[in-house]
Amino acid sequence: MSFRGTNASSGMGVADHSKSTYLELQRKKVFRYVVFKINEKKKEVVVEKTGGPSENYDDLTASLPENDCRYAVYDFDFVTSENCQKSKIFFITWSPSVSRIRAKMLYATSKERFISELEGIHYEIQATDPTGMDLEVIRERAS
């Protein structure tokens, strides 16, 4: 069974595949980003899309729907002022203002449970429109 525990308030589980895909991003750098969606029928968070190491932040933002919520994890590589290569993992809750109220509620109530399954998240960002998750926002948080 790919269903691991549930949250009493939201009833959302986390698919094992979602966790293993995240670990591949975090530990093995197989992916630049992962987009997750809530499968309402199965009542669990599942992987919707992955972006390979050569993809960038624009590829991630382009893969988010304009009118529905998603979670995304992005592995941001940058160089510090001391010229050190670093990487920070961002968890993004994408909740556009035009999405259904039910979707916004589901994503809001399931977020903490989902994040608790993913170790090594450095920063969280919540965005209701593209400017809320602009690359400059990511850069500022990481540095």
DSSP file (Angstrom, degrees, kcal/mol; ACC not computed):
  #  RESIDUE AA STRUCTURE BP1 BP2  ACC     N-H-->O    O-->H-N    N-H-->O    O-->H-N    TCO  KAPPA ALPHA  PHI   PSI    X-CA   Y-CA   Z-CA
    1    1 A M              0   0    0      0, 0.0    15,-0.0     0, 0.0     0, 0.0   0.000 360.0 360.0 360.0 131.5    0.0    0.0    0.0
    2    2 A S        +     0   0    0     13,-0.1    14,-1.1     2,-0.0     2,-0.5   0.177 360.0 100.3 -93.5  19.3    1.5    3.4   -1.0
    3    3 A F  E     -A   15   0A   0     12,-0.2     2,-0.6    13,-0.1    12,-0.1  -0.909  51.7-169.4-111.8 123.9   -0.5    5.3    1.6
    4    4 A R  E     -A   14   0A   0     10,-0.5    10,-0.6    -2,-0.5    -2,-0.0  -0.865  49.5 -51.0-121.5 101.8    1.3    6.3    4.8
    5    5 A G        -     0   0    0     -2,-0.6     2,-0.3     8,-0.1     9,-0.3   0.306  58.6-120.1  63.4 163.1   -0.8    7.6    7.7
    6    6 A T        -     0   0    0      7,-0.1     2,-0.6    -3,-0.1     7,-0.2  -0.952  12.6-116.4-138.5 160.9   -3.3   10.4    7.5
    7    7 A N     >  -     0   0    0      5,-0.5     4,-3.9    -2,-0.3     3,-0.2  -0.859  22.2-140.5 -96.6 125.6   -3.8   13.8    9.0
    8    8 A A  T  4 S+     0   0    0     -2,-0.6    -1,-0.1     1,-0.2     0, 0.0   0.842  99.3  47.7 -56.9 -35.5   -6.9   13.8   11.1
    9    9 A S  T  4 S+     0   0    0      1,-0.1    -1,-0.2   100,-0.1   101,-0.1   0.870 131.0  15.1 -77.8 -35.1   -7.8   17.4   10.0
   10   10 A S  T  4 S-     0   0    0     -3,-0.2    -2,-0.2    99,-0.2    -1,-0.1   0.672  83.7-139.3-113.5 -21.3   -7.3   16.9    6.3
   11   11 A G     <  +     0   0    0     -4,-3.9     2,-0.5     1,-0.2    -3,-0.1   0.622  52.3 144.1  72.3  11.0   -7.2   13.2    5.7
   12   12 A M        -     0   0    0     -5,-0.2    -5,-0.5    94,-0.1    32,-0.3  -0.724  30.3-166.9 -90.6 129.3   -4.4   13.6    3.2
   13   13 A G  E     - b   0  44A   0     30,-2.6    32,-2.1    -2,-0.5     2,-0.5  -0.442  21.5-118.1 -97.1 179.7   -1.6   11.0    3.1
   14   14 A V  E     -Ab   4  45A   0    -10,-0.6   -10,-0.5    -9,-0.3    32,-0.1  -0.980  25.5-126.1-123.6 119.2    1.7   11.2    1.3
   15   15 A A  E >>  -A    3   0A   0     30,-1.9     4,-1.4    -2,-0.5     3,-0.8  -0.350  16.2-127.9 -62.2 140.0    2.4    8.8   -1.5
   16   16 A D  H 3> S+     0   0    0    -14,-1.1     4,-2.7     1,-0.3     5,-0.2   0.875 111.0  60.0 -55.5 -37.6    5.7    6.9   -1.0
   17   17 A H  H 3> S+     0   0    0      1,-0.2     4,-2.3     2,-0.2    -1,-0.3   0.846  99.9  56.0 -61.0 -34.2    6.6    7.9   -4.5
   18   18 A S  H <> S+     0   0    0     -3,-0.8     4,-1.9    27,-0.3    -1,-0.2   0.921 111.0  43.3 -64.2 -43.0    6.3   11.6   -3.5
   19   19 A K  H  X S+     0   0    0     -4,-1.4     4,-2.4     2,-0.2    -2,-0.2   0.920 114.4  48.6 -69.5 -43.1    8.9   11.0   -0.7
   20   20 A S  H  X S+     0   0    0     -4,-2.7     4,-1.7     1,-0.2    -2,-0.2   0.876 111.2  50.9 -67.1 -35.1   11.3    9.0   -2.8
   21   21 A T  H  X S+     0   0    0     -4,-2.3     4,-1.6    -5,-0.2    -1,-0.2   0.912 109.8  50.4 -66.2 -41.6   11.2   11.5   -5.6
   22   22 A Y  H  X S+     0   0    0     -4,-1.9     4,-3.0     1,-0.2     3,-0.2   0.920 108.4  52.5 -60.6 -43.6   11.9   14.3   -3.1
   23   23 A L  H  X>S+     0   0    0     -4,-2.4     4,-3.0     1,-0.2     5,-0.8   0.853 105.4  55.0 -62.8 -34.1   14.9   12.3   -1.8
   24   24 A E  H  X5S+     0   0    0     -4,-1.7     6,-2.2     2,-0.2     4,-0.6   0.864 111.8  44.4 -66.7 -34.5   16.2   11.9   -5.3
   25   25 A L  H  X5S+     0   0    0     -4,-1.6     4,-0.6     4,-0.2    -2,-0.2   0.940 119.8  41.5 -69.8 -48.1   16.1   15.7   -5.6
   26   26 A Q  H  <5S+     0   0    0     -4,-3.0    -2,-0.2     2,-0.1    -3,-0.2   0.931 129.5  21.1 -69.2 -48.3   17.7   16.3   -2.2
   27   27 A R  H  <5S+     0   0    0     -4,-3.0    -3,-0.2    -5,-0.2    -1,-0.1   0.852 133.8  29.6 -93.5 -37.9   20.4   13.7   -2.0
   28   28 A K  H  <<S-     0   0    0     -5,-0.8    -3,-0.2    -4,-0.6    -2,-0.1   0.543  88.0-133.2-105.3  -8.1   21.2   12.7   -5.6
   29   29 A K     <  +     0   0    0     -4,-0.6    -4,-0.2    -5,-0.5    -3,-0.1   0.836  57.6 142.3  58.8  33.1   20.4   15.9   -7.5
   30   30 A V        +     0   0    0     -6,-2.2     2,-0.3    -9,-0.1    -5,-0.2   0.826  65.7  37.0 -71.3 -32.1   18.4   13.9  -10.0
   31   31 A F        -     0   0    0     -7,-0.3    21,-0.3    21,-0.2     3,-0.1  -0.896  57.9-156.1-123.4 150.8   15.8   16.6  -10.3
   32   32 A R  S    S-     0   0    0     19,-3.5    43,-2.8    -2,-0.3     2,-0.3   0.790  86.5  -2.4 -85.5 -36.7   15.9   20.5  -10.2
   33   33 A Y  E     -CD  51  74A   0     18,-1.2    18,-2.5    41,-0.2     2,-0.4  -0.982  56.8-152.9-151.0 161.2   12.3   20.6   -9.1
   34   34 A V  E     -CD  50  73A   0     39,-2.1    39,-2.4    -2,-0.3     2,-0.5  -0.996  10.3-153.7-136.0 132.8    9.3   18.5   -8.3
   35   35 A V  E     -CD  49  72A   0     14,-3.1    13,-3.3    -2,-0.4    14,-1.6  -0.925  15.7-166.2-106.3 130.1    5.6   19.6   -8.6
   36   36 A F  E     -CD  47  71A   0     35,-3.2    35,-2.1    -2,-0.5     2,-0.3  -0.866   5.2-170.7-114.8 148.2    3.2   17.8   -6.4
   37   37 A K  E     -C   46   0A   0      9,-2.6     9,-3.0    -2,-0.3     2,-0.6  -0.951  28.0-112.4-132.6 157.7   -0.6   17.8   -6.5
   38   38 A I  E     -C   45   0A   0     -2,-0.3     2,-1.0     7,-0.2     7,-0.2  -0.798  21.5-148.4 -88.8 122.6   -3.3   16.5   -4.2
   39   39 A N  E  >> -C   44   0A   0      5,-3.1     4,-1.5    -2,-0.6     5,-1.4  -0.818  11.1-166.0 -89.0 104.8   -5.2   13.6   -5.7
   40   40 A E  T  45S+     0   0    0     -2,-1.0    -1,-0.2     1,-0.2     5,-0.0   0.831  83.1  52.5 -66.5 -32.9   -8.6   14.1   -4.1
   41   41 A K  T  45S+     0   0    0      1,-0.2    -1,-0.2    -3,-0.1    -2,-0.0   0.931 118.8  34.7 -68.5 -44.3   -9.9   10.7   -5.0
   42   42 A K  T  45S-     0   0    0      2,-0.2    -2,-0.2   -29,-0.0    -1,-0.2   0.593 103.0-133.9 -84.7 -10.1   -6.9    8.8   -3.4
   43   43 A K  T  <5 +     0   0    0     -4,-1.5   -30,-2.6     1,-0.2     2,-0.3   0.929  65.8 106.6  55.5  49.5   -6.6   11.4   -0.7
   44   44 A E  E   <S-bC  13  39A   0     -5,-1.4    -5,-3.1   -32,-0.3     2,-0.5  -0.991  75.1-105.8-151.9 160.6   -2.9   11.7   -1.0
   45   45 A V  E     -bC  14  38A   0    -32,-2.1   -30,-1.9    -2,-0.3   -27,-0.3  -0.769  45.3-178.9 -87.8 123.9   -0.1   14.0   -2.3
   46   46 A V  E     - C   0  37A   0     -9,-3.0    -9,-2.6    -2,-0.5     2,-0.4  -0.823  33.0 -97.6-124.1 161.0    1.3   12.7   -5.5
   47   47 A V  E     + C   0  36A   0     -2,-0.3   -11,-0.2   -11,-0.2     3,-0.1  -0.638  35.3 174.3 -77.4 128.7    4.1   13.7   -8.0
   48   48 A E  E     -     0   0A   0    -13,-3.3     2,-0.3    -2,-0.4   -12,-0.2   0.795  64.2  -6.0 -99.3 -40.0    2.7   15.6  -11.0
   49   49 A K  E     - C   0  35A   0    -14,-1.6   -14,-3.1     2,-0.0    -1,-0.4  -0.996  54.2-156.5-156.3 147.7    5.9   16.6  -12.7
   50   50 A T  E     - C   0  34A   0     -2,-0.3     2,-0.5   -16,-0.2   -16,-0.2  -0.952  10.4-148.0-125.7 151.4    9.7   16.5  -12.3
   51   51 A G  E     - C   0  33A   0    -18,-2.5   -19,-3.5    -2,-0.3   -18,-1.2  -0.978  21.0-125.9-119.5 129.3   12.3   18.8  -13.9
   52   52 A G    >   -     0   0    0     -2,-0.5     3,-1.9   -21,-0.3   -21,-0.2  -0.086  35.0 -92.7 -67.2 170.2   15.7   17.4  -14.7
   53   53 A P  T 3  S+     0   0    0      0, 0.0   -22,-0.1     0, 0.0    -1,-0.1   0.734 124.2  56.8 -58.3 -24.9   19.0   19.0  -13.5
   54   54 A S  T 3  S+     0   0    0      2,-0.0     2,-0.1     0, 0.0   -23,-0.0   0.605  89.3  93.3 -84.9 -10.1   19.3   21.1  -16.7
   55   55 A E    <   -     0   0    0     -3,-1.9     2,-0.2     1,-0.1    -4,-0.1  -0.377  63.9-150.9 -78.8 163.4   15.9   22.7  -16.2
   56   56 A N     >  -     0   0    0     -2,-0.1     4,-1.5    20,-0.0     3,-0.4  -0.583  33.1 -82.7-127.4-172.1   15.6   26.1  -14.4
   57   57 A Y  H  > S+     0   0    0      1,-0.2     4,-2.7     2,-0.2     5,-0.2   0.843 123.3  57.8 -64.3 -35.5   13.2   28.1  -12.3
   58   58 A D  H  > S+     0   0    0      1,-0.2     4,-2.3     2,-0.2    -1,-0.2   0.875 103.5  54.1 -62.5 -36.4   11.3   29.4  -15.4
   59   59 A D  H  > S+     0   0    0     -3,-0.4     4,-0.9     2,-0.2    -1,-0.2   0.900 109.5  48.5 -63.8 -39.6   10.6   25.8  -16.3
   60   60 A L  H >< S+     0   0    0     -4,-1.5     3,-1.0     2,-0.2     4,-0.5   0.967 112.4  45.9 -63.4 -52.9    9.1   25.2  -12.8
   61   61 A T  H >< S+     0   0    0     -4,-2.7     3,-1.1     1,-0.3    -2,-0.2   0.860 110.0  55.5 -62.7 -33.7    7.0   28.3  -12.8
   62   62 A A  H 3< S+     0   0    0     -4,-2.3    -1,-0.3     1,-0.2    -2,-0.2   0.748 103.2  56.7 -68.3 -22.5    5.7   27.5  -16.4
   63   63 A S  T << S+     0   0    0     -3,-1.0    -1,-0.2    -4,-0.9    -2,-0.2   0.520  85.5  96.1 -89.3  -3.9    4.6   24.1  -15.2
   64   64 A L  S <  S-     0   0    0     -3,-1.1     5,-0.1    -4,-0.5     6,-0.0  -0.718  81.8-115.6 -86.3 133.7    2.3   25.5  -12.4
   65   65 A P        -     0   0    0      0, 0.0     3,-0.5     0, 0.0    -2,-0.1  -0.354  12.7-135.7 -68.1 147.7   -1.4   25.8  -13.4
   66   66 A E  S    S+     0   0    0      1,-0.2    32,-0.3    32,-0.0    33,-0.1   0.763 100.0  30.1 -72.9 -24.6   -2.8   29.3  -13.6
   67   67 A N  S    S+     0   0    0     31,-0.1    33,-0.4    30,-0.1     2,-0.3   0.106 110.1  63.7-129.0  24.1   -6.0   28.4  -11.8
   68   68 A D  S    S-     0   0    0     -3,-0.5     2,-0.1    31,-0.2    31,-0.1  -0.989  75.8-108.0-146.5 155.9   -5.2   25.5   -9.4
   69   69 A C        +     0   0    0     -2,-0.3     2,-0.3    26,-0.1    26,-0.2  -0.415  37.1 166.1 -82.7 155.1   -3.1   24.9   -6.4
   70   70 A R  E     - E   0  94A   0     24,-2.2    24,-3.0    -2,-0.1     2,-0.4  -0.972  30.5-129.9-154.7 163.0    0.1   22.9   -6.2
   71   71 A Y  E     -DE  36  93A   0    -35,-2.1   -35,-3.2    -2,-0.3     2,-0.3  -0.906  29.5-175.3-108.7 149.0    3.1   22.3   -4.0
   72   72 A A  E     -DE  35  92A   0     20,-2.3    20,-3.5    -2,-0.4     2,-0.4  -0.996  17.8-154.4-143.0 150.4    6.6   22.5   -5.5
   73   73 A V  E     -DE  34  91A   0    -39,-2.4   -39,-2.1    -2,-0.3     2,-0.4  -0.992  16.0-170.6-122.5 131.8   10.1   21.8   -4.3
   74   74 A Y  E     -DE  33  90A   0     16,-2.4    16,-2.9    -2,-0.4     2,-0.9  -0.984  18.3-146.2-128.8 130.7   12.9   23.6   -6.0
   75   75 A D  E     - E   0  89A   0    -43,-2.8     2,-0.7    -2,-0.4    14,-0.2  -0.834  22.5-160.9 -96.6 104.1   16.7   23.0   -5.5
   76   76 A F  E     - E   0  88A   0     12,-3.0    12,-2.3    -2,-0.9     2,-0.4  -0.777   3.7-163.4 -94.7 115.1   18.3   26.5   -5.9
   77   77 A D  E     + E   0  87A   0     -2,-0.7     2,-0.3    10,-0.2    10,-0.2  -0.788  21.3 155.6 -94.4 137.9   22.0   26.5   -6.7
   78   78 A F  E     - E   0  86A   0      8,-2.4     8,-3.4    -2,-0.4     2,-0.5  -0.972  39.7-117.5-154.1 167.7   23.9   29.7   -6.1
   79   79 A V  E     - E   0  85A   0     -2,-0.3     6,-0.2     6,-0.2    -2,-0.0  -0.946  30.5-135.7-112.9 129.0   27.4   31.1   -5.4
   80   80 A T    >   -     0   0    0      4,-2.7     3,-2.2    -2,-0.5    63,-0.0  -0.205  31.1 -99.9 -76.2 171.2   28.0   33.0   -2.2
   81   81 A S  T 3  S+     0   0    0      1,-0.3    -1,-0.1     2,-0.1    62,-0.0   0.749 127.0  58.5 -64.0 -21.6   29.9   36.2   -1.9
   82   82 A E  T 3  S-     0   0    0      2,-0.1    -1,-0.3     0, 0.0    -2,-0.1   0.302 123.3-109.1 -87.6  10.1   32.9   34.1   -0.8
   83   83 A N    <   +     0   0    0     -3,-2.2     2,-0.4     1,-0.2    -2,-0.1   0.807  69.7 146.8  68.0  32.4   32.6   32.2   -4.1
   84   84 A C        -     0   0    0      0, 0.0    -4,-2.7     0, 0.0     2,-0.5  -0.841  50.1-125.6 -99.6 136.0   31.2   29.0   -2.5
   85   85 A Q  E     +E   79   0A   0     -2,-0.4     2,-0.3    -6,-0.2    -6,-0.2  -0.681  40.6 173.6 -78.3 125.4   28.8   26.9   -4.5
   86   86 A K  E     -E   78   0A   0     -8,-3.4    -8,-2.4    -2,-0.5     2,-0.4  -0.859  21.7-154.3-131.0 166.2   25.7   26.3   -2.3
   87   87 A S  E     -E   77   0A   0     -2,-0.3     2,-0.4   -10,-0.2   -10,-0.2  -0.996   7.9-174.2-142.7 134.6   22.3   24.8   -2.7
   88   88 A K  E     -E   76   0A   0    -12,-2.3   -12,-3.0    -2,-0.4     2,-0.6  -0.988  19.5-135.4-130.0 140.7   19.1   25.5   -0.8
   89   89 A I  E     -E   75   0A   0     -2,-0.4    33,-2.3    31,-0.4    34,-1.8  -0.852  19.2-161.7-101.8 124.7   15.8   23.6   -1.1
   90   90 A F  E     -Ef  74 123A   0    -16,-2.9   -16,-2.4    -2,-0.6     2,-0.6  -0.854   8.9-153.6-105.6 136.1   12.6   25.7   -1.3
   91   91 A F  E     -Ef  73 124A   0     32,-2.9    34,-2.7    -2,-0.4     2,-0.5  -0.952  19.0-166.0-105.5 123.2    9.1   24.4   -0.6
   92   92 A I  E     -Ef  72 125A   0    -20,-3.5   -20,-2.3    -2,-0.6     2,-0.7  -0.933  15.0-158.4-116.2 128.1    6.6   26.5   -2.5
   93   93 A T  E     -Ef  71 126A   0     32,-2.8    34,-2.9    -2,-0.5     2,-0.7  -0.928  13.5-160.9-101.5 114.6    2.8   26.5   -1.9
   94   94 A W  E     +Ef  70 127A   0    -24,-3.0   -24,-2.2    -2,-0.7    34,-0.2  -0.863  23.1 159.0 -99.5 113.5    1.2   27.8   -5.1
   95   95 A S        -     0   0    0     32,-3.1   -26,-0.1    -2,-0.7    -2,-0.0  -0.641  23.8-158.7-137.3  76.1   -2.3   28.9   -4.3
   96   96 A P    >   -     0   0    0      0, 0.0     3,-2.1     0, 0.0    33,-0.2  -0.237  24.8-122.7 -61.4 144.4   -3.6   31.3   -7.0
   97   97 A S  T 3  S+     0   0    0     31,-1.3    32,-0.1     1,-0.3   -30,-0.1   0.755 109.7  58.2 -59.9 -24.7   -6.4   33.6   -6.0
   98   98 A V  T 3  S+     0   0    0    -32,-0.3    -1,-0.3    30,-0.2     3,-0.1   0.500  83.8 106.7 -85.5  -2.4   -8.6   32.3   -8.9
   99   99 A S  S <  S-     0   0    0     -3,-2.1   -31,-0.2     1,-0.1    -4,-0.0  -0.312  84.9 -79.8 -75.4 163.1   -8.4   28.7   -7.7
  100  100 A R     >  -     0   0    0    -33,-0.4     4,-2.3     1,-0.1     5,-0.2  -0.254  32.4-126.7 -61.3 144.5  -11.4   26.9   -6.1
  101  101 A I  H  > S+     0   0    0      1,-0.2     4,-2.5     2,-0.2     5,-0.2   0.906 111.4  55.0 -57.0 -43.1  -12.0   27.6   -2.4
  102  102 A R  H  > S+     0   0    0      1,-0.2     4,-2.6     2,-0.2    -1,-0.2   0.903 107.6  49.0 -59.7 -41.8  -12.0   23.8   -1.8
  103  103 A A  H  > S+     0   0    0      2,-0.2     4,-2.6     1,-0.2     5,-0.3   0.930 110.5  50.1 -64.3 -44.8   -8.6   23.5   -3.4
  104  104 A K  H  X S+     0   0    0     -4,-2.3     4,-2.2     1,-0.2    -2,-0.2   0.914 112.7  47.7 -59.3 -42.6   -7.1   26.3   -1.4
  105  105 A M  H  X S+     0   0    0     -4,-2.5     4,-2.7     2,-0.2     5,-0.2   0.927 111.7  49.7 -64.4 -45.5   -8.5   24.8    1.8
  106  106 A L  H  X S+     0   0    0     -4,-2.6     4,-1.6     1,-0.2    -2,-0.2   0.931 114.1  44.3 -59.6 -47.6   -7.1   21.3    1.0
  107  107 A Y  H  X S+     0   0    0     -4,-2.6     4,-1.0     1,-0.2    -1,-0.2   0.884 114.4  50.1 -67.5 -37.9   -3.7   22.6    0.2
  108  108 A A  H  < S+     0   0    0     -4,-2.2     4,-0.5    -5,-0.3     3,-0.3   0.920 114.6  42.8 -66.3 -43.2   -3.6   24.9    3.3
  109  109 A T  H  < S+     0   0    0     -4,-2.7     4,-0.3     1,-0.2    -1,-0.2   0.720 117.5  46.2 -78.5 -19.5   -4.7   22.1    5.7
  110  110 A S  H  X S+     0   0    0     -4,-1.6     4,-2.2    -5,-0.2    -1,-0.2   0.595  89.1  86.9 -95.7 -11.9   -2.4   19.4    4.2
  111  111 A K  H  X S+     0   0    0     -4,-1.0     4,-3.1    -3,-0.3     5,-0.3   0.914  86.5  47.9 -59.7 -50.6    0.8   21.5    4.0
  112  112 A E  H  > S+     0   0    0     -4,-0.5     4,-2.1     1,-0.2    -1,-0.2   0.905 112.6  49.7 -61.0 -41.5    2.2   20.9    7.4
  113  113 A R  H  > S+     0   0    0     -4,-0.3     4,-0.6     2,-0.2    -1,-0.2   0.919 113.8  46.1 -61.7 -43.8    1.7   17.2    7.2
  114  114 A F  H >X S+     0   0    0     -4,-2.2     3,-1.4     1,-0.2     4,-0.5   0.941 111.8  49.6 -66.3 -47.8    3.4   17.0    3.8
  115  115 A I  H >< S+     0   0    0     -4,-3.1     3,-1.5     1,-0.3    -1,-0.2   0.865 102.8  62.1 -59.8 -35.9    6.3   19.2    4.8
  116  116 A S  H 3< S+     0   0    0     -4,-2.1    -1,-0.3    -5,-0.3    -2,-0.2   0.736 100.8  54.5 -64.5 -19.6    6.9   17.1    7.9
  117  117 A E  H << S+     0   0    0     -3,-1.4     2,-0.7    -4,-0.6    -1,-0.3   0.633  98.5  71.2 -84.5 -14.9    7.5   14.1    5.6
  118  118 A L  S X< S-     0   0    0     -3,-1.5     3,-0.6    -4,-0.5     2,-0.2  -0.872  71.0-160.9-109.4 105.3   10.2   16.0    3.7
  119  119 A E  T 3   +     0   0    0     -2,-0.7   -93,-0.1     1,-0.2    -3,-0.1  -0.587  68.2  36.8 -83.9 145.6   13.4   16.5    5.6
  120  120 A G  T 3   +     0   0    0      1,-0.3     2,-0.4    -2,-0.2   -31,-0.4   0.612  66.6 152.0  94.9  12.8   15.9   19.1    4.6
  121  121 A I    <   -     0   0    0     -3,-0.6    -1,-0.3    -6,-0.2   -31,-0.2  -0.647  21.1-173.9 -74.2 128.9   13.6   21.9    3.4
  122  122 A H        +     0   0    0    -33,-2.3     2,-0.3    -2,-0.4   -32,-0.2   0.868  61.8  13.7 -90.7 -42.1   15.5   25.2    4.0
  123  123 A Y  E     -f   90   0A   0    -34,-1.8   -32,-2.9     2,-0.0     2,-0.4  -0.962  59.2-148.1-139.1 151.6   12.8   27.8    3.1
  124  124 A E  E     -f   91   0A   0     -2,-0.3     2,-0.4   -34,-0.2   -32,-0.2  -0.955  13.8-174.9-119.0 140.0    9.1   28.0    2.6
  125  125 A I  E     -f   92   0A   0    -34,-2.7   -32,-2.8    -2,-0.4     2,-0.5  -0.999   9.5-160.4-132.9 136.8    7.3   30.4    0.2
  126  126 A Q  E     -f   93   0A   0     -2,-0.4     2,-0.4   -34,-0.2   -32,-0.2  -0.978  16.3-176.1-115.7 128.5    3.6   30.8   -0.3
  127  127 A A  E     +f   94   0A   0    -34,-2.9   -32,-3.1    -2,-0.5    -2,-0.0  -0.979  26.9 177.0-130.3 135.9    2.5   32.5   -3.5
  128  128 A T  S    S+     0   0    0     -2,-0.4   -31,-1.3     1,-0.3   -30,-0.2   0.480  83.4  18.0-108.5  -9.7   -0.9   33.6   -4.8
  129  129 A D  S >  S-     0   0    0    -33,-0.2     3,-1.7   -32,-0.1     4,-0.5  -0.966  92.3 -94.8-152.2 164.4    0.5   35.1   -8.0
  130  130 A P  G >  S+     0   0    0      0, 0.0     3,-1.3     0, 0.0   -69,-0.0   0.790 118.4  61.7 -55.5 -31.6    3.8   34.8   -9.9
  131  131 A T  G >  S+     0   0    0      1,-0.3     3,-1.2     2,-0.2     6,-0.2   0.814  93.9  64.8 -66.8 -26.4    5.4   37.8   -8.3
  132  132 A G  G <  S+     0   0    0     -3,-1.7    -1,-0.3     1,-0.3    -6,-0.1   0.685 112.9  32.8 -68.6 -17.4    5.1   36.1   -4.9
  133  133 A M  G <  S+     0   0    0     -3,-1.3    -1,-0.3    -4,-0.5    -2,-0.2  -0.025  84.5 151.3-128.8  30.9    7.6   33.5   -6.1
  134  134 A D    X>  -     0   0    0     -3,-1.2     4,-1.6     1,-0.1     3,-0.9  -0.235  59.9-112.2 -57.7 150.7    9.7   35.5   -8.4
  135  135 A L  H 3> S+     0   0    0      1,-0.3     4,-2.8     2,-0.2     5,-0.2   0.830 118.5  60.9 -57.7 -32.0   13.3   34.3   -8.7
  136  136 A E  H 3> S+     0   0    0      2,-0.2     4,-2.6     1,-0.2    -1,-0.3   0.877 101.2  53.2 -63.0 -36.5   14.5   37.5   -6.9
  137  137 A V  H <> S+     0   0    0     -3,-0.9     4,-2.1     2,-0.2    -1,-0.2   0.921 110.7  47.2 -62.0 -43.9   12.4   36.4   -3.9
  138  138 A I  H  X S+     0   0    0     -4,-1.6     4,-2.3     2,-0.2    -2,-0.2   0.939 112.1  49.7 -62.8 -48.3   14.2   33.0   -3.9
  139  139 A R  H  X S+     0   0    0     -4,-2.8     4,-1.9     1,-0.2    -2,-0.2   0.920 110.8  49.5 -57.4 -46.3   17.6   34.7   -4.3
  140  140 A E  H  < S+     0   0    0     -4,-2.6    -1,-0.2     1,-0.2    -2,-0.2   0.907 112.2  47.4 -61.7 -42.9   17.0   37.1   -1.4
  141  141 A R  H  < S+     0   0    0     -4,-2.1    -1,-0.2     1,-0.2    -2,-0.2   0.886 113.3  48.6 -66.0 -38.1   15.9   34.3    0.9
  142  142 A A  H  <        0   0    0     -4,-2.3    -1,-0.2     1,-0.2    -2,-0.2   0.820 360.0 360.0 -74.0 -31.2   18.8   32.1    0.0
  143  143 A S     <        0   0    0     -4,-1.9    -1,-0.2    -5,-0.2    -2,-0.2   0.493 360.0 360.0 -87.1 360.0   21.6   34.7    0.5
